[in-house]
Amino acid sequence: MHRNTFLSVAAVAALAIGLVSVTATADAQERVKWKMHSAWGSSLPHLGTSGVRFSKNIERLSGGKFTMKFFEPGALIPANEGFDATSKGSIEAAWTTAGYDVGKVPALSFFTAVPFGPSIGEYLAWMNFGGGNDLKQEIYAKHGIKQINCLAIGPETSGWFKEEIKDLEQLRGMKMRFFGLGARVMQKLGVSTQLLAGGDIFPALEKGVIDATEFSMPAMDIKYGFYQIAKNNYFPGWHQQVSVNSLYINMDKWNSLPDQYQAMIEIACGDSITFTYAETEYVNPFAMVEMSEKYGVKVRRWTDDQLAVFERAWNEVVAEDSAKDPLFKKVAESYYSFRESYSIWGNAQALKPTYLD
């Protein structure tokens, strides 16, 4: 055989062997089937639908070899119990939010939403590059959880009330569903707060267990029907200007995954954050029109004086909770230190919204 012909045949043979080897490796990749509890139902815009989309993306990326099956709230565990179940290994993963776990670790609230907080860019800059994620994972690791930011939504409304709130004294003695660090502010103003899962809010309003509520944004709140009982919806969402939510994974399960599957989760979560945030910003203007024109909701805005009261109460909460909780103080100092550093850039870029004049 001619030497060049021999080399060509040998090269083709080597390539074929290599392809067979790669194919065999891919085929041999472990098939993994996980259960993923969701704190929100699959039909709930953004919070629920994003979990379904994430689950499908993992299956798609892996060619069906890695599945994280979406389970509705209550199918495996109650809606807000993803932390404990993931920590114990009862489930592999949970689609949820750190804000539901403030009873266990109050400092975790800083990683979902902060009253009078930053835009999504500044917020993610602190978490991804300013030390926020390091602090957060340090906390979760003590509970056997791998936490990944996997969902972000835009600003929320700050309350559904049966009557117009002309004076903040009307809040005193009120029973209200409220989320995260914002609940501490409302407590300062004499409100008795409860943290209810989304599906539990309407029955509580209907039966008078609570007098008012906040949950999320118009596109989601419409689905829960709060407008049927409380027609006054207040803005801005001073307590949640942006909300970043979580995928919890049992640490042992995470460590057992091949690197390729870990990468799929991380990349799919990054996609989910940008997709869902943009989605919320797109649909909510239309949802506001729908709730006003179709359901007769009165869109109201807190006065500047009222917002100043909320902000002063928030500053008091930070000081008091930092004094009694070293971990809360540590996270708060990291957050505010970054915001101070960022301000030279943020203030330089601030524009006066002349188009509203």
C-alpha positions in Angstrom: 0.0 0.0 0.0 1.3 3.5 -0.8 2.5 5.3 2.2 0.2 8.3 1.8 -2.8 6.1 1.3 -1.8 4.1 4.4 -1.6 7.3 6.5 -5.0 8.5 5.2 -6.6 5.2 6.1 -4.9 5.3 9.5 -6.2 8.9 10.1 -9.7 8.0 9.2 -9.5 4.9 11.4 -8.2 7.0 14.3 -11.0 9.5 13.8 -13.6 6.8 13.8 -12.2 5.3 17.0 -12.3 8.7 18.6 -15.9 9.3 17.6 -16.9 5.9 18.9 -15.1 6.7 22.2 -16.9 10.1 22.6 -20.2 8.6 21.7 -19.7 5.8 24.2 -18.7 8.3 26.9 -21.9 10.3 26.2 -24.0 7.2 26.1 -22.5 6.1 29.4 -23.2 9.4 31.1 -25.2 8.7 34.2 -29.0 9.1 33.9 -30.2 11.2 36.8 -33.8 11.7 37.9 -34.5 14.3 40.5 -37.6 15.7 42.2 -37.8 19.5 42.3 -40.4 20.9 44.7 -41.8 24.3 43.8 -43.1 26.9 46.2 -45.3 28.3 43.5 -47.9 26.5 41.2 -46.9 25.8 37.6 -49.6 28.2 36.3 -48.5 31.2 38.3 -46.9 33.6 35.9 -43.1 34.1 36.3 -42.6 32.4 39.7 -44.2 29.1 38.7 -43.9 29.1 34.9 -40.2 29.9 35.2 -39.7 26.7 37.2 -41.4 24.7 34.6 -39.2 26.3 31.9 -36.1 25.7 33.9 -37.0 22.0 34.3 -37.6 21.6 30.6 -34.3 23.3 29.8 -32.3 20.9 32.0 -33.9 18.0 30.2 -33.2 19.6 26.8 -29.6 20.4 27.6 -28.9 16.8 28.7 -30.8 15.1 25.9 -33.2 13.7 28.5 -30.5 12.1 30.6 -30.8 14.5 33.5 -34.3 15.4 34.7 -35.4 17.7 37.5 -39.1 17.0 37.5 -41.3 20.0 38.6 -43.7 19.2 41.5 -46.5 21.5 42.5 -46.7 23.0 46.0 -48.1 20.4 48.3 -47.4 17.4 46.0 -44.2 16.5 48.0 -44.1 19.0 50.8 -46.0 22.2 51.8 -45.2 25.2 49.7 -42.8 27.1 52.0 -40.8 24.1 53.4 -38.2 23.7 50.7 -35.4 24.7 53.0 -35.9 21.9 55.5 -36.7 19.2 53.0 -33.7 20.0 50.8 -31.4 20.2 53.9 -32.5 16.8 55.1 -32.3 15.2 51.6 -36.0 14.4 51.5 -36.0 16.0 48.1 -33.1 16.7 45.8 -34.1 20.3 44.9 -36.5 23.2 45.6 -37.6 26.1 43.5 -38.1 28.8 46.2 -36.9 32.0 47.8 -34.7 32.8 50.7 -37.3 35.2 52.0 -39.4 32.2 53.1 -36.6 31.2 55.5 -36.3 34.3 57.6 -37.6 32.4 60.6 -34.5 30.2 60.5 -31.9 32.7 59.4 -33.1 36.4 59.3 -30.0 37.5 57.4 -31.1 35.4 54.4 -33.7 38.1 53.5 -30.9 40.3 52.2 -30.5 37.8 49.3 -34.0 38.0 48.0 -35.1 41.7 48.3 -34.1 44.7 50.4 -36.4 47.6 51.2 -35.5 50.7 49.3 -33.0 48.6 47.5 -31.0 48.8 44.3 -31.8 48.0 40.7 -31.1 44.5 39.4 -27.7 45.5 38.0 -26.4 46.8 41.3 -28.0 44.0 43.3 -26.4 41.2 41.2 -23.1 43.1 41.1 -23.0 42.9 44.9 -24.0 39.2 45.0 -21.9 37.9 42.1 -18.8 40.0 42.5 -19.1 42.0 45.8 -19.1 39.1 48.2 -22.8 38.6 48.6 -22.9 35.1 47.1 -19.9 34.0 49.2 -21.7 35.1 52.4 -24.9 33.4 51.3 -23.3 30.1 50.4 -21.4 30.1 53.7 -24.8 30.2 55.5 -26.5 27.6 53.3 -23.5 25.2 53.5 -24.0 24.9 57.3 -27.4 23.5 56.5 -26.2 21.1 53.7 -27.7 23.2 50.9 -26.2 24.4 47.6 -28.0 27.6 46.7 -28.0 29.1 43.2 -29.7 32.3 42.1 -32.1 31.1 39.5 -34.9 33.6 39.0 -35.4 37.4 39.2 -38.5 39.5 38.9 -39.0 43.2 38.7 -40.6 45.6 41.2 -43.7 44.6 43.1 -46.7 46.4 44.5 -46.7 47.1 48.2 -50.2 46.2 49.3 -53.9 45.5 48.6 -56.2 47.3 51.0 -60.0 47.4 51.3 -59.9 51.1 52.0 -57.7 54.0 50.8 -54.9 54.6 53.2 -54.9 58.4 53.8 -53.0 58.3 57.0 -50.5 55.6 58.1 -52.2 55.5 61.4 -54.9 53.4 59.6 -52.3 50.6 59.4 -52.0 50.3 63.2 -53.7 47.1 64.4 -54.1 45.8 60.9 -53.4 42.1 60.1 -51.5 41.8 56.9 -49.7 39.2 54.8 -46.2 40.6 54.2 -42.9 39.3 52.9 -39.3 39.4 54.0 -37.6 42.4 55.5 -40.5 44.6 54.6 -42.6 42.8 57.2 -40.3 44.1 59.9 -41.0 47.6 58.7 -44.8 47.1 58.8 -44.5 45.7 62.3 -42.7 49.0 63.3 -45.9 50.8 62.2 -48.2 48.6 64.3 -49.1 46.0 61.7 -49.4 42.3 62.7 -47.8 40.5 59.8 -48.0 36.9 58.6 -46.1 35.1 55.9 -48.6 33.0 53.9 -48.0 31.0 50.7 -49.5 32.5 47.6 -52.4 30.0 47.4 -53.3 30.6 51.1 -53.8 34.4 50.8 -57.2 34.7 49.2 -59.0 32.4 51.6 -57.3 34.3 54.5 -58.6 37.6 53.1 -62.0 36.2 52.4 -62.4 34.8 55.9 -61.0 37.9 57.6 -57.9 36.1 59.0 -56.0 39.0 57.4 -57.2 42.5 56.5 -54.8 43.3 53.7 -52.0 41.7 51.7 -49.1 42.1 49.4 -47.8 39.2 47.3 -46.1 40.2 44.1 -46.9 42.2 40.9 -50.0 42.8 38.9 -49.6 39.8 36.5 -49.4 37.4 39.4 -51.7 39.1 41.9 -54.6 39.1 39.3 -54.3 35.3 39.2 -54.9 35.1 42.9 -58.0 37.4 42.7 -57.1 39.8 45.5 -59.0 42.5 43.7 -62.3 40.7 44.5 -61.9 41.8 48.2 -59.4 44.6 48.2 -59.7 47.2 45.4 -56.9 49.6 46.5 -53.5 48.6 45.2 -50.5 50.6 46.4 -47.2 51.5 44.6 -44.3 51.7 44.6 -43.0 48.3 45.9 -40.6 50.0 48.3 -40.0 46.6 50.0 -39.1 44.7 46.8 -37.7 46.8 44.0 -36.2 43.6 42.6 -36.5 40.0 43.9 -33.9 37.3 43.3 -35.0 33.8 44.1 -33.4 30.5 44.5 -32.8 26.9 43.5 -31.9 24.9 46.5 -30.0 21.6 46.0 -29.1 19.1 48.7 -25.3 19.4 49.0 -24.6 15.7 48.9 -26.7 15.4 45.8 -25.0 18.4 44.2 -21.5 16.9 44.9 -22.6 13.6 43.4 -23.4 15.2 40.0 -21.0 15.1 37.1 -19.4 18.4 36.3 -21.3 18.5 33.0 -24.7 18.4 34.9 -23.6 21.0 37.4 -22.7 23.3 34.5 -26.2 22.7 33.0 -27.8 23.8 36.2 -25.6 26.9 36.5 -26.1 28.0 32.9 -29.9 27.3 32.9 -30.2 29.4 36.1 -28.3 32.3 34.4 -30.7 32.1 31.5 -33.7 32.0 33.8 -32.7 35.2 35.6 -32.5 37.3 32.5 -35.5 35.7 30.8 -37.9 36.1 33.7 -36.8 39.6 34.7 -37.4 40.8 31.1 -40.7 38.9 31.0 -42.0 40.6 34.1 -41.0 44.0 32.8 -42.9 43.3 29.6 -46.2 42.0 30.9 -46.9 44.2 33.9 -47.8 47.4 32.2 -50.6 45.5 30.4 -51.6 43.8 33.6 -52.0 47.2 35.3 -54.4 48.3 32.6 -56.3 45.0 32.9 -56.7 45.2 36.6 -57.9 48.9 36.4 -60.2 48.7 33.4 -61.5 45.1 33.8 -61.6 44.7 37.6 -62.0 48.2 38.8 -58.8 48.3 40.9 -57.7 51.7 42.1 -54.0 52.1 41.5 -52.7 54.4 44.3 -49.3 55.7 45.2 -47.9 56.3 48.6 -47.1 60.0 49.2 -43.5 61.1 49.5 -44.1 61.7 53.2 -45.5 58.2 53.7 -42.5 56.7 51.9 -40.2 58.6 54.1 -41.9 57.1 57.2 -41.4 53.6 55.7 -37.7 54.3 55.0 -37.1 55.7 58.5 -38.6 52.5 60.0 -36.4 50.4 57.7 -33.3 52.2 58.9 -34.4 51.5 62.5 -34.9 47.8 61.6 -31.4 47.5 60.2 -29.8 49.1 63.3 -31.8 47.0 65.8 -31.5 43.7 64.0 -27.7 44.3 63.5 -27.3 45.0 67.2 -28.9 41.7 68.2 -27.8 39.4 65.3 -24.1 39.3 64.4 -24.8 37.4 61.1 -27.5 39.9 60.1 -24.9 42.7 60.9 -22.2 41.0 58.8 -24.5 40.7 55.7 -25.9 44.2 56.2 -22.4 45.7 56.4 -21.3 43.9 53.2 -24.4 45.1 51.4 -24.2 48.7 52.5 -20.5 48.9 52.0 -20.9 47.8 48.4 -23.8 50.2 47.8 -21.5 53.1 49.1 -18.8 52.0 46.7 -21.2 51.7 43.8 -22.8 55.1 44.4 -20.0 57.0 42.6 -21.0 55.1 39.5 -24.7 55.0 40.1 -25.1 58.7 41.0 -23.0 59.7 38.0 -25.4 57.8 35.7 -28.7 59.0 37.3 -31.0 60.8 34.9 -33.8 63.2 35.7 -36.9 61.6 34.1 -37.9 64.7 32.0 -40.2 62.6 29.9 -42.6 62.5 32.9 -42.7 66.3 33.2 
